[in-house]
Amino acid sequence: MLRKLLKRIIDNKGFTLLELLVVMIILGLLAALVAPKFFSHVGKSKTKAAKAQIELLGTALDTMRLDVGRYPTTEEGLNALREDPGITRWDGPYLPKSVPKDPWQTPYIYSYPGENGSEYDILSYGSDGTQGGSGEDQDVANWKEIE
C-alpha cells in the first residue's frame, strides 16, 4: 500500500477522498491522545506559579516586618507592600511592581493574624474560585503544600 501511495505521489495523480479521510482520522486520534496530557500540565504550572508568587509575597511581607516591626493588618492588605499606608518607619515599596493577581486573575486573599498556624495567611482559591478542590481547583496557600 505504501508503495502504491508513493507511486501516486510521484506520478502526480493526487490522493483519493478515502485516503484523505484516513489521514484526517489518524491526526484526530493523535490530537485526542496528546491534548489532554498537554492541558493537564498547564493547570499544574499555574498552581506552581501561584505557590511561587505567594512565597515572594511572603518574602516582601517579612522585609516590611523587619523595617516596621509588624505585618500589615488585614485592612491595610497587600497594597501596603507598594504604597505607604501611613505606617511609621515604612521604607518601601517592598515589591518592584503592583501586587500581582493569582494566575487565574483574582486577587490573593490576605489576613493578619493568620488562622492556620502561620503569622499571616495568603490564599488563592485556584481555578474554580471556591474553597477546596483538587488538581487545578485546589486552594494554594502559604501554610499548605500543593498536591
Secondary structure, 3 states (H helix, E strand, C coil): CHHHHHHHHHHCCCCCHHHHHHHHHHHHHHHHHHHHHHHHHHHHHHHHHHHHHHHHHHHHHHHHHHHHCCCCCCCCCHHHHCCCCCCCCCCCCCCCCCCCCCCCCCCCEEECCCCCCCCCEEEECCCCCCCCCCHHHCCEECCCCCC
